[in-house]
């Protein structure tokens, strides 16, 4: 079913584009940048986000082919409007040298295995733990927020060479992480791409 865009959203994007020229971005990069900016009303994300169109293309294809989506917290899950997600934070426990968020990542990987899309918008330790696993993700949206560990975890994500969306600064959060994933969800798959029926509900 085609997504119906509310007039308020249409006007919001019109105003965004009147204040910022995004026409030079590649298609999926533009979709991600615009939706992140829209979610935060923060034009600085146009310079702060780090994306790679080729990685987005592969992640987009995996997403629309039914790859699992893993989130670090329920707030990220709540923002993803058209897809079921995996979040194991409620089952996780902290221990010596291990936060609940990191343990939740381990539990989620045991459940989904390689090839998932990971959306991390809250906990830097979740992103750090993901980088320790042989997760072979389709895409990592790594946008944790905070004054402690957020910048460093995103730097480590970029250094890892994994296909990713990240940003340079301390800002981020659940809303912008889910917005980046939604940008890929809302962008239609290429003709003939395999899409499971439940994805269009």
C-alpha positions as CSV (number, residue, x, y, z in Angstrom):
1,X,0.0,0.0,0.0
2,X,1.3,3.4,-1.0
3,X,2.2,5.7,1.9
4,X,-0.1,8.7,2.3
5,X,1.9,11.8,3.2
6,X,0.0,14.2,5.5
7,X,-0.1,17.9,4.3
8,X,1.7,19.0,7.4
9,X,4.7,16.7,6.5
10,X,4.5,18.0,2.9
11,X,4.7,21.6,4.0
12,X,7.5,20.7,6.5
13,X,9.7,19.3,3.7
14,X,8.8,22.2,1.4
15,X,10.1,24.6,4.1
16,X,13.2,22.4,4.7
17,X,14.1,22.5,1.0
18,X,13.5,26.3,0.8
19,X,16.2,26.7,3.5
20,X,18.6,24.0,2.4
21,X,19.5,22.8,-1.0
22,X,19.7,19.0,-0.9
23,X,19.5,18.4,-4.6
24,X,23.2,17.6,-4.9
25,X,22.9,14.5,-2.7
26,X,22.5,11.0,-4.2
27,X,18.9,9.7,-3.9
28,X,19.1,7.6,-0.8
29,X,21.6,9.9,0.9
30,X,19.2,12.8,0.3
31,X,16.3,10.8,1.7
32,X,18.2,10.0,4.9
33,X,19.6,13.5,5.3
34,X,16.2,15.2,4.8
35,X,14.3,12.9,7.1
36,X,16.9,13.2,9.9
37,X,16.7,17.0,9.6
38,X,12.9,16.8,9.5
39,X,12.9,14.7,12.7
40,X,15.1,17.1,14.6
41,X,14.4,20.5,12.9
42,X,18.2,20.8,12.8
43,X,19.8,21.8,9.5
44,X,23.3,21.1,10.8
45,X,22.8,17.4,10.2
46,X,23.4,18.1,6.5
47,X,27.1,18.6,7.4
48,X,27.2,16.3,10.5
49,X,25.9,13.1,9.0
50,X,28.3,10.6,7.4
51,X,26.7,8.4,4.7
52,X,27.8,6.4,1.7
53,X,25.3,5.9,-1.1
54,X,26.6,2.5,-2.1
55,X,26.1,1.2,1.5
56,X,22.6,2.8,1.6
57,X,21.7,1.1,-1.7
58,X,22.7,-2.3,-0.3
59,X,21.0,-1.7,3.0
60,X,17.9,-0.5,1.3
61,X,17.8,-3.7,-0.8
62,X,18.3,-5.9,2.2
63,X,15.6,-4.0,4.1
64,X,13.0,-4.4,1.4
65,X,14.0,-8.0,0.9
66,X,13.0,-8.7,4.5
67,X,16.2,-8.5,6.5
68,X,15.6,-8.2,10.3
69,X,15.8,-4.7,11.9
70,X,17.4,-4.6,15.4
71,X,17.2,-1.6,17.6
72,X,18.9,-0.7,20.9
73,X,16.0,0.7,22.8
74,X,12.2,0.7,22.5
75,X,12.1,4.4,21.8
76,X,13.9,3.7,18.5
77,X,11.4,0.9,17.8
78,X,8.5,3.2,18.5
79,X,9.7,5.6,15.8
80,X,10.0,3.0,13.1
81,X,6.5,3.1,11.7
82,X,6.2,0.4,9.1
83,X,8.3,-2.5,10.3
84,X,8.6,-5.0,13.2
85,X,11.9,-4.7,15.0
86,X,13.9,-6.8,17.5
87,X,14.8,-5.2,20.8
88,X,16.2,-7.4,23.6
89,X,16.8,-4.7,26.2
90,X,14.1,-6.0,28.5
91,X,15.8,-9.4,28.6
92,X,19.3,-8.0,29.1
93,X,21.3,-7.8,32.4
94,X,24.3,-5.7,33.2
95,X,27.4,-7.4,34.6
96,X,31.1,-6.8,35.2
97,X,32.3,-4.7,32.3
98,X,29.0,-5.2,30.4
99,X,26.1,-2.7,30.3
100,X,22.5,-3.8,29.7
101,X,22.6,-2.2,26.3
102,X,25.7,-4.2,25.3
103,X,24.1,-7.5,26.6
104,X,21.0,-6.7,24.6
105,X,23.1,-6.5,21.5
106,X,24.5,-9.9,22.2
107,X,21.1,-11.4,22.7
108,X,19.7,-9.8,19.6
109,X,22.6,-11.1,17.5
110,X,22.0,-14.6,18.8
111,X,18.4,-14.2,17.6
112,X,18.9,-12.6,14.1
113,X,22.4,-13.7,13.1
114,X,24.3,-12.0,10.2
115,X,22.7,-9.7,7.6
116,X,20.4,-7.6,9.8
117,X,20.1,-3.8,9.8
118,X,21.1,-2.4,13.2
119,X,19.6,0.9,14.4
120,X,21.3,2.4,17.5
121,X,20.1,5.7,18.7
122,X,20.7,5.8,22.4
123,X,23.6,3.8,23.9
124,X,27.2,4.1,22.8
125,X,27.9,0.8,24.5
126,X,25.5,-0.9,22.3
127,X,27.3,0.3,19.2
128,X,30.7,-0.6,20.8
129,X,29.4,-4.2,21.5
130,X,28.1,-4.6,17.9
131,X,31.6,-3.7,16.6
132,X,33.0,-6.6,18.7
133,X,30.7,-9.1,17.1
134,X,31.1,-10.8,13.7
135,X,27.6,-9.4,12.9
136,X,28.2,-8.8,9.1
137,X,25.4,-6.3,9.1
138,X,23.5,-5.2,6.0
139,X,23.7,-1.7,7.5
140,X,24.4,0.0,10.8
141,X,22.6,3.2,11.6
142,X,24.8,4.4,14.5
143,X,23.5,7.6,15.9
144,X,23.9,7.3,19.7
145,X,23.7,10.5,21.6
146,X,25.6,11.8,24.6
147,X,28.7,13.4,26.1
148,X,30.4,10.2,27.1
149,X,31.3,7.7,24.4
150,X,29.0,8.8,21.7
151,X,31.6,10.5,19.5
152,X,34.2,7.7,20.1
153,X,31.7,4.9,19.3
154,X,30.7,6.6,16.0
155,X,34.4,7.1,15.1
156,X,35.0,3.4,15.7
157,X,32.0,2.5,13.5
158,X,33.5,4.6,10.6
159,X,36.9,3.1,11.2
160,X,35.5,-0.4,11.1
161,X,34.6,-0.2,7.4
162,X,31.1,-1.6,8.0
163,X,28.3,-0.1,5.9
164,X,26.9,2.6,8.0
165,X,25.2,5.9,8.7
166,X,26.8,7.9,11.5
167,X,27.4,11.5,12.5
168,X,30.5,13.3,13.8
169,X,29.1,15.2,16.8
170,X,27.8,14.2,20.2
171,X,24.2,14.7,19.1
172,X,22.0,11.9,17.8
173,X,19.2,10.0,19.5
174,X,16.3,7.7,19.1
175,X,14.2,10.1,16.9
176,X,17.0,10.7,14.3
177,X,18.1,7.0,14.3
178,X,14.5,5.8,13.5
179,X,14.1,8.6,11.0
180,X,17.2,7.4,9.1
181,X,15.7,3.9,8.9
182,X,12.3,5.3,8.0
183,X,13.9,7.1,5.1
184,X,14.9,3.8,3.6
185,X,11.6,2.2,4.4
186,X,9.7,5.0,2.7
187,X,11.9,5.0,-0.4
188,X,10.3,2.5,-2.8
189,X,12.3,-0.6,-3.8
190,X,13.6,-1.0,-7.3
191,X,11.1,-2.6,-9.7
192,X,11.2,-6.4,-9.3
193,X,12.9,-6.3,-5.9
194,X,11.7,-9.1,-3.6
195,X,9.4,-7.6,-0.9
196,X,7.6,-9.6,1.6
197,X,3.8,-8.8,1.7
198,X,3.9,-7.8,5.4
199,X,6.3,-5.0,4.7
200,X,3.7,-3.0,3.0
201,X,1.1,-3.2,5.8
